Amino acid sequence: MIEQSKAKSHDLHMQNRRQIHMTGVQNVESFDSEKFLLQTDLGHLTIKGQNLHIKNLSLEEGLLSIEGLVHSLVYLDPGSSHSKNKGMLGKLFK
């Protein structure tokens, strides 16, 4: 029951598809101007868009702010392996 009291938290706030502010970010695994791959407290998150860039980052506090035009946000389940899902989709959409 101690684990339940330490529930993980992840919040995401998007303004006009141009700014994203989030908490619960553990790691920025990769990023460029069109795609971010993040590890959050509640699973992997992929953000796709145009002219994306980091405005603010504090992994110690789990905070991240991104600016640019956002096209999509896609979460993977916390227990799933990103590489397995990417491999399966990669085979389908080569």
Secondary structure, 3 states (H helix, E strand, C coil): CHHHHCCCCCCEEEECCCEEEECCEEEEEEECCCEEEEEECCEEEEEEEEEEEEEEEECCCCEEEEEEEEEEEEECCCCCCHHHHHHHHHHHCC
